[in-house]
């Protein structure tokens, strides 16, 4: 397997909401303290609504030939699975309401991720924006926002700036996107998450 393909898999968009949530809790004890009694159920809901159900939906679409492949190389093919993913994540967001009453920023993170997916679906009608870069840009936007609000996020910010560059190189090397699709995706994801978190 090519290294760029491996990077694209381990930094796949489907894992980014869970990763952002986990690292937010790990680096901001103030947030973790408010939900410490419900951590298990919160992670179960997030895993089911952001990974398990979206993946099942995509596999179902591939099996029924609504998608040509898991890679969704045709940007118009992405619209339906993206909206399905947004639906499952919105359902997860609904079920998390009672568990995140005192952790508004975590709700904002998930809401920002839902906005990113819906906007990606809309853009995919006419352009193949990079979903990988939208997602990792969103994660970086979360950490920059938490740095503004809580501090102590500098190490994660540096790490994810580096990982964003590595992922951008991988997507370009795979010829999955051109430079504009990569850069716009990254900046759009970053801006959306920052706007949501800092104004929630």
Order of alpha helices (4+ residues) and beta strands (2+ residues): alpha-alpha-alpha-alpha-alpha-alpha-alpha-alpha-alpha-alpha
